[in-house]
Amino acid sequence: MMPQLYELSVESSVPGRIRLRLPRDHRRQDTMSEISVALSGTSGINNVMVNPATGSVLIENDPNLIDTDKLLKTIHARHAAPKNETPWSFLNNQPWPGKSKAGLHIIQGFRRFDQTVSWATKGAIDGKLTIVLTLLIISLGRAFLADKRTAAPWYSLLWYSYSMFMHWYNPTRTEQIMRTN
């Protein structure tokens, strides 16, 4: 059983990786070791790295076996917080991660852009690929034509385009989708 972890917060979360942060008064080696051992035995969790100096708990998981919400609920189930306190209030019937109205409007705008480009090109490309290709073209333009003193170097833009492509078009997920069709 995990120790009582008050005010444990989610620092960052992407599919397959979540970073939690403990408050300063819980950043002890024994506490961090207990967390690591408790989470390491969970199906779908590939790796747990803890850092007592920063209070960081980095969890790498297989998103096909355990998604972020299920992972957080698993941690919550092993967390023995007093009933009067709600350090995990973001799990109690509230959308997670806390999405603001402005954030939801931005997401809806990107979805409309993605759908519009896909519709306009009859499915040949979508908005996500448009962004990736735009970054790729800008990076190549900067590499061959631009002054070397630019705000974002060409290789950074090239890396961003590759990273976005791999995130949006996960090869293993794409292969699974193609096999089912």
Secondary structure as a PSIPRED ss2 file (coil, helix, strand):
# PSIPRED VFORMAT (PSIPRED V4.0)

   1 M C   1.000  0.000  0.000
   2 M C   1.000  0.000  0.000
   3 P C   1.000  0.000  0.000
   4 Q C   1.000  0.000  0.000
   5 L C   1.000  0.000  0.000
   6 Y C   1.000  0.000  0.000
   7 E C   1.000  0.000  0.000
   8 L C   1.000  0.000  0.000
   9 S E   0.000  0.000  1.000
  10 V E   0.000  0.000  1.000
  11 E E   0.000  0.000  1.000
  12 S E   0.000  0.000  1.000
  13 S E   0.000  0.000  1.000
  14 V E   0.000  0.000  1.000
  15 P C   1.000  0.000  0.000
  16 G C   1.000  0.000  0.000
  17 R E   0.000  0.000  1.000
  18 I E   0.000  0.000  1.000
  19 R E   0.000  0.000  1.000
  20 L E   0.000  0.000  1.000
  21 R E   0.000  0.000  1.000
  22 L C   1.000  0.000  0.000
  23 P C   1.000  0.000  0.000
  24 R H   0.000  1.000  0.000
  25 D H   0.000  1.000  0.000
  26 H H   0.000  1.000  0.000
  27 R C   1.000  0.000  0.000
  28 R C   1.000  0.000  0.000
  29 Q H   0.000  1.000  0.000
  30 D H   0.000  1.000  0.000
  31 T H   0.000  1.000  0.000
  32 M H   0.000  1.000  0.000
  33 S H   0.000  1.000  0.000
  34 E H   0.000  1.000  0.000
  35 I H   0.000  1.000  0.000
  36 S H   0.000  1.000  0.000
  37 V H   0.000  1.000  0.000
  38 A H   0.000  1.000  0.000
  39 L H   0.000  1.000  0.000
  40 S H   0.000  1.000  0.000
  41 G C   1.000  0.000  0.000
  42 T C   1.000  0.000  0.000
  43 S C   1.000  0.000  0.000
  44 G C   1.000  0.000  0.000
  45 I E   0.000  0.000  1.000
  46 N E   0.000  0.000  1.000
  47 N E   0.000  0.000  1.000
  48 V E   0.000  0.000  1.000
  49 M E   0.000  0.000  1.000
  50 V E   0.000  0.000  1.000
  51 N E   0.000  0.000  1.000
  52 P C   1.000  0.000  0.000
  53 A C   1.000  0.000  0.000
  54 T C   1.000  0.000  0.000
  55 G C   1.000  0.000  0.000
  56 S E   0.000  0.000  1.000
  57 V E   0.000  0.000  1.000
  58 L E   0.000  0.000  1.000
  59 I E   0.000  0.000  1.000
  60 E E   0.000  0.000  1.000
  61 N E   0.000  0.000  1.000
  62 D C   1.000  0.000  0.000
  63 P C   1.000  0.000  0.000
  64 N C   1.000  0.000  0.000
  65 L C   1.000  0.000  0.000
  66 I C   1.000  0.000  0.000
  67 D C   1.000  0.000  0.000
  68 T H   0.000  1.000  0.000
  69 D H   0.000  1.000  0.000
  70 K H   0.000  1.000  0.000
  71 L H   0.000  1.000  0.000
  72 L H   0.000  1.000  0.000
  73 K H   0.000  1.000  0.000
  74 T H   0.000  1.000  0.000
  75 I H   0.000  1.000  0.000
  76 H H   0.000  1.000  0.000
  77 A H   0.000  1.000  0.000
  78 R H   0.000  1.000  0.000
  79 H C   1.000  0.000  0.000
  80 A C   1.000  0.000  0.000
  81 A C   1.000  0.000  0.000
  82 P C   1.000  0.000  0.000
  83 K C   1.000  0.000  0.000
  84 N C   1.000  0.000  0.000
  85 E C   1.000  0.000  0.000
  86 T C   1.000  0.000  0.000
  87 P C   1.000  0.000  0.000
  88 W C   1.000  0.000  0.000
  89 S H   0.000  1.000  0.000
  90 F H   0.000  1.000  0.000
  91 L H   0.000  1.000  0.000
  92 N C   1.000  0.000  0.000
  93 N C   1.000  0.000  0.000
  94 Q C   1.000  0.000  0.000
  95 P C   1.000  0.000  0.000
  96 W C   1.000  0.000  0.000
  97 P C   1.000  0.000  0.000
  98 G C   1.000  0.000  0.000
  99 K C   1.000  0.000  0.000
 100 S C   1.000  0.000  0.000
 101 K H   0.000  1.000  0.000
 102 A H   0.000  1.000  0.000
 103 G H   0.000  1.000  0.000
 104 L H   0.000  1.000  0.000
 105 H H   0.000  1.000  0.000
 106 I H   0.000  1.000  0.000
 107 I H   0.000  1.000  0.000
 108 Q H   0.000  1.000  0.000
 109 G H   0.000  1.000  0.000
 110 F H   0.000  1.000  0.000
 111 R H   0.000  1.000  0.000
 112 R H   0.000  1.000  0.000
 113 F H   0.000  1.000  0.000
 114 D H   0.000  1.000  0.000
 115 Q H   0.000  1.000  0.000
 116 T H   0.000  1.000  0.000
 117 V H   0.000  1.000  0.000
 118 S H   0.000  1.000  0.000
 119 W H   0.000  1.000  0.000
 120 A H   0.000  1.000  0.000
 121 T C   1.000  0.000  0.000
 122 K C   1.000  0.000  0.000
 123 G C   1.000  0.000  0.000
 124 A C   1.000  0.000  0.000
 125 I C   1.000  0.000  0.000
 126 D C   1.000  0.000  0.000
 127 G H   0.000  1.000  0.000
 128 K H   0.000  1.000  0.000
 129 L H   0.000  1.000  0.000
 130 T H   0.000  1.000  0.000
 131 I H   0.000  1.000  0.000
 132 V H   0.000  1.000  0.000
 133 L H   0.000  1.000  0.000
 134 T H   0.000  1.000  0.000
 135 L H   0.000  1.000  0.000
 136 L H   0.000  1.000  0.000
 137 I H   0.000  1.000  0.000
 138 I H   0.000  1.000  0.000
 139 S H   0.000  1.000  0.000
 140 L H   0.000  1.000  0.000
 141 G H   0.000  1.000  0.000
 142 R H   0.000  1.000  0.000
 143 A H   0.000  1.000  0.000
 144 F H   0.000  1.000  0.000
 145 L C   1.000  0.000  0.000
 146 A C   1.000  0.000  0.000
 147 D C   1.000  0.000  0.000
 148 K C   1.000  0.000  0.000
 149 R C   1.000  0.000  0.000
 150 T C   1.000  0.000  0.000
 151 A C   1.000  0.000  0.000
 152 A C   1.000  0.000  0.000
 153 P C   1.000  0.000  0.000
 154 W H   0.000  1.000  0.000
 155 Y H   0.000  1.000  0.000
 156 S H   0.000  1.000  0.000
 157 L H   0.000  1.000  0.000
 158 L H   0.000  1.000  0.000
 159 W H   0.000  1.000  0.000
 160 Y H   0.000  1.000  0.000
 161 S H   0.000  1.000  0.000
 162 Y H   0.000  1.000  0.000
 163 S H   0.000  1.000  0.000
 164 M H   0.000  1.000  0.000
 165 F H   0.000  1.000  0.000
 166 M H   0.000  1.000  0.000
 167 H H   0.000  1.000  0.000
 168 W H   0.000  1.000  0.000
 169 Y C   1.000  0.000  0.000
 170 N C   1.000  0.000  0.000
 171 P H   0.000  1.000  0.000
 172 T H   0.000  1.000  0.000
 173 R H   0.000  1.000  0.000
 174 T H   0.000  1.000  0.000
 175 E H   0.000  1.000  0.000
 176 Q H   0.000  1.000  0.000
 177 I H   0.000  1.000  0.000
 178 M H   0.000  1.000  0.000
 179 R H   0.000  1.000  0.000
 180 T H   0.000  1.000  0.000
 181 N C   1.000  0.000  0.000
